[in-house]
Amino acid sequence: MHITVLKSKISYAKITHTELYYEGSITIDEAIMEAAGLQPFEQVHVVNLSNGERLVTYVITGARNSGIIGLNGPAARKGLIGDDVHILSYAQTDPKHSIDPKVVALKRGLNRL
């Protein structure tokens, strides 16, 4: 048996960009991705603190140190520029093994480590 556990969390990211006419995904600053242990195209859950929306999408690498957190495609309808979001990733594991999640708490409003 396997269980799904939190692998990483980016707290208090602020949406900086939305692009409706795009295939879909969330663009995340490469430095933030590395700090959280996220891989390109990895599935993530995005929880919008400003409006309560939740969505599942995948990660696209944004320019390093740009601070970009961008909702693309249909995900762009789930948030506005300036909304605060948490970005969560999960892993499958045997219940006998523990995972120590990487939690990246961004400086509020700055999208910086």
Sequence and secondary structure as in RCSB ss.txt:
>XXXX:A:sequence
MHITVLKSKISYAKITHTELYYEGSITIDEAIMEAAGLQPFEQVHVVNLSNGERLVTYVITGARNSGIIGLNGPA
ARKGLIGDDVHILSYAQTDPKHSIDPKVVALKRGLNRL
>XXXX:A:secstr
  EEEEEEEEEEEE  EEESSSS EEEEEHHHHHHHT  TT EEEEEETTT  EEEEEEEEE TTS  EEEEGGG
GGG  TT EEEEEEEEEE TTS    EEEE  TTT   
